C-alpha cells in the first residue's frame, strides 16, 4: 500500500490512530478522502504532516480552527473540502495561506463575514462553497475581488444575505 496515490476511506471511523497510520506509511499519497472519520484535532496534526497531498477531503471531523491550522501546512493542496468542522474566521486565517487552492469547500462552518476576508487571499480559487456560514452581503463583497472564480455556492440557508436589503 505504500505506492498508493489515491485513498478514499470516508465514513470508516478510523479515528486518530487511523490518521496516524495513514500519514506514517502512505508517503506517495496525493489524494486523500478521510472525511467523517472522527479524527479530531489530533488526527489533523498527522494529516498536516502529509506534505505530498494535493487533494484533501477532511470534512465532518470536528477539527475546528486548530485542525485548520494543521491542514494549512499542506502547501501543495489544490483541492480542500473542510466542510462541517466548526471552523470560524480564525480557521480561515490559516486556510488563507494555502495559495495553491483552486477548489475550496468550507460549507457548514461559522466563518462569517470576517472569514471571507481571509478567503479573499486565495487568488487561484475557481470553485468555492461557502454555504451555511452566517455570511451577509458584506462577506460576499469581500470575495468580489476573486475574479477567477467560476463557481460559488452560497446557499441562503445559514447565511444572512437577506438581512441587508441595501443591495436590492
ABEGO torsion letter per residue (X at the ends): XAABABBBABGAGAEAAAAAAAAAABAABABBBABGAGAEAAAAAAAAABAABABBBABGAGAEAAAAAAAAABAABABBBABGAGBBAAAAAAAAABAABABBBABGBAAEAAAAAAAAABAABABBBABGAGBBAAAAAAAAABAABABBBAEABGBAAAABAAAX
